[in-house]
């Protein structure tokens, strides 16, 4: 009876899924990278429907200006207008950083890059909050920010005075 009780407790603990096997995390990171590769490919191809197909209906994009909060329809309209001029050139600074939430249904992805034509001296950071819906990853939130080096903050503040 004692062994049966221990096996039952062990089975219930294992079934909760609080800890994911390393292979599962690796598989999820691969799937997330594939989704974001599709996003990047759609951007370069100026394919707005491809971009928006990867966003959740409840999705939000937060721009670099404090007033920029766009829902899915607003960002679709903005991308449609902006991509007429062609996509900007991105110079990526390292690889994507991906953190999978316990349970494997949410993730945060960080990408850093330069856009020489728009901001040749200040790096950009894009943070994605992704959710797994059914069997595919979707983007719930994109947060885009300038990330100057700490050593440049004083000079930026002085320039804005």
N, C-alpha and C positions, 0 to 999 in steps of 0.2 A: 504494500500500500504506500509506503514511504517513497519508493522509487517511482511509482505511478504519479504521485503528487509532485515530485521534483520534475519529472518529465513534462507534466502539464504546465507548471510554472515556467519552465525553460521554453516550452513551445509558445506560450502566450507572450513571453518577453521577446522572443525572436520574431514573432509575427507582427509586432507593433511597427517595425521598420524605422525605429529611431536612428539606428546606425545602418548606413548603407555599405555594402561591400565595395571595396576599391574598384572592382571591375565595373560596377554600376555607375559610379561617379565618372569613371573614364568614358563610359558609353554616353552618359548624359552630356559631358563636356564636348564630345565629338558631335553629338546632335546639335548642341547650341552653336558650336563653331560653324556647322553646316548651315544653320538658319541665318547666322550673321554674315556668312559668305554670300548667301543669296541676297541679303539686304545690300551688301556692298556692290554686288554684280548688278542689281536693279538700279542702284544709284548711278553707276557708271554708264549703264545703258539708257538712262533717263526714263526708266520704266516706273512711272508713278503707281500704277496698279500693282506692280510687283512689290514695291515698297510698302504700300498700305495693306497688302494681303498678309504681311507679317506682323501687323499691329493688331492688338485686341480691340474689339469694338469700344471698350471703355478706356482705351489707351490715351496717353497724354505725352506730349513732347514739351520739354521745358528748354527754352532758348537761353542765350547768353545774357540777354537783357532782363532785369528784374520783372518787367511787364510781360514777358513772353511765356504764355501758357496756352498751348494749342491742343484741342481735342482732335480726334481722328479726321473729321471733315475739314477742320481748319488747316491742319498740317498737309492734308491732301491738296487743298487749294494752293497753299504756299509752295509745296514741291512742284506742282504743275506750273506755276508762274516762274519759279526760280530756275528750274531745270531747262527752260527754253534756251537759256544762255549756255547750257552745257554744265557738266559737273565740275566742281573745283578739283584741283590737284591736291591729293593728300599725301603727306610723308609720315608714315607711321613710326612711332617711337616705341619700339619693342612689341611684344606679343600681347594679345588679349589676356587679361587676368579674369578668371572665372571662379566664382564661389557658389557652390550648390548648397541650398538650404537643407537642413535635416528633413528627411521625408522625400526629397528629390522632386518636389513640385514647383519650386521657385529657385531663381538664381540671380546673381548680380554679376554683370560683366563690365569690365573697365577697359576702354581703349584710349590711347593717347596718340596725338598726331599734331602735325603742323599743317597749316594751309598757307603756303607762301604768298599767294596772291592777296589774301585777306588780312593775314596777321603774321608777317614773317619773323617776328621776334617773340611772340607769346604762344606757348603751346596750348592746345585744346585738350580737354578730357571729356569723353562721352561715357556716361554710365547708363547701362541698360538694366532695368528690372524685368526679368523674364519669368513667365509662368508656363507650366506644362498643362496644356488643355487637350484632353483625350490623350493622344500619343504624339502630339507635336508641340514644339516650343513656340510661343508667341511673345511679342514685346508688349509689355504693359506700360512702361514708362521709359522715355529716353530723356536724360538730363545732359545738356551740353553746356560746358563751362570753359572759360579761359582759366589757365592755371599757371600764372607767372611764377618764376622761381622766387623763393623767399628773398634772395638777395636783390631782386628787382622791385620789391613792393615799395620801398621808400622813394625810388625814382618815379614810379608810376604815380604815387600819391602826390609828389611834388609837381609832376606834369599836369595833374588835374586841378591844382590850386589856381 
